[in-house]
């Protein structure tokens, strides 16, 4: 990310996976005075993650969490996807029919898939 941003780092980082390492990576890669959002929580069996809080302090990061959604959130996401401005084809690594939904979970758990799209 540093190379892609000329050494600066992204101004906004959204962690959308339930992994403590990803939360730390987000703090490390964020630009000075950047924003980090934890959109995915950690498993109930291991909800506590050691975080490098010096990243937050010295880089003056704003860290937030978000949970759930409203109908307007889905509508906005749908509009963004349909606009062509969001590179969904680079993020969705697998597409499976609804009849194969059970196959999606092992793909995600193993790390073989980034995002799986279930086609009804």
Secondary structure, DSSP 8 states (H G I E B T S, - for coil): -TTTTTTS--SEEEE-SS-HHHHHHHHHHS-TT-EEEE-S---GGG------HHHHHHHT-EEEE-----HHHHHHHHHHHHHT-S-HHHHEEEEEEGGGHHHHHHHHHHTS-SEEEEE-
